[in-house]
């Protein structure tokens, strides 16, 4: 499955990653790559927990990225 991940750098320089379609699924890292690796693990654990509790797994979000010149 593919999930949209939002990554922002906070005021301390830490990269924070979250998955909008999985409420509360948030992780962080000192680098962008570390944040991506950590959120991947967080998603896996989140989905395993949903399945263990017989809860529905939210479908991945489909999106398009549009570039606008200004």
C-alpha positions as a printed Julia matrix, in Angstrom:
70×3 Matrix{Float64}:
   0.0    0.0     0.0
   1.06   3.55   -0.6
   0.24   6.37    1.8
   0.79  10.1     1.44
   3.39  11.38    3.9
   3.78  15.05    4.78
   7.22  16.15    5.95
   8.02  19.47    7.56
  11.15  20.74    9.26
  10.4   22.24   12.67
  12.06  25.25   14.27
  14.77  23.02   15.81
  15.7   21.52   12.43
  14.03  18.16   13.13
  12.04  16.62   10.27
   8.51  15.65   11.31
   6.57  13.18    9.15
   2.87  12.39    9.39
   0.33  10.34    7.48
  -2.98  12.24    7.09
  -5.07   9.13    6.37
  -3.75   7.38    9.53
  -4.67   9.68   12.45
  -1.89   9.92   15.01
   0.7    8.23   12.79
   3.6   10.66   13.26
   7.36  10.21   13.44
  10.5   12.32   13.12
  14.19  12.23   12.31
  17.32  14.37   12.3
  17.41  14.1     8.48
  14.71  13.79    5.85
  15.87  10.24    5.05
  15.71   9.26    8.73
  12.21  10.73    9.06
  11.07   8.76    5.99
  12.54   5.53    7.34
  10.94   6.11   10.75
   7.5    6.92    9.33
   7.63   3.78    7.18
   8.16   1.73   10.33
   5.39   3.69   12.1
   2.96   2.96    9.24
   3.76  -0.76    9.39
   3.17  -0.89   13.16
  -0.01   1.2    12.84
  -1.46  -1.14   10.2
  -0.47  -4.24   12.21
  -2.28  -2.8    15.23
  -5.44  -2.13   13.2
  -5.44  -5.69   11.9
  -4.78  -7.14   15.39
  -7.83  -5.27   16.71
  -9.99  -6.19   13.7
 -10.33  -2.55   12.71
 -10.62  -1.46    9.08
  -7.47  -0.38    7.29
  -7.96   3.05    5.69
  -7.4    3.01    1.93
  -4.36   4.83    0.58
  -4.92   8.31   -0.8
  -4.54   8.98   -4.48
  -3.28  12.41   -5.43
  -1.75  14.46   -8.18
   0.97  17.06   -7.89
   0.5   20.14  -10.02
   3.28  22.61  -10.74
   2.34  26.25  -11.16
   4.75  28.87  -12.44
   4.54  32.26  -10.79
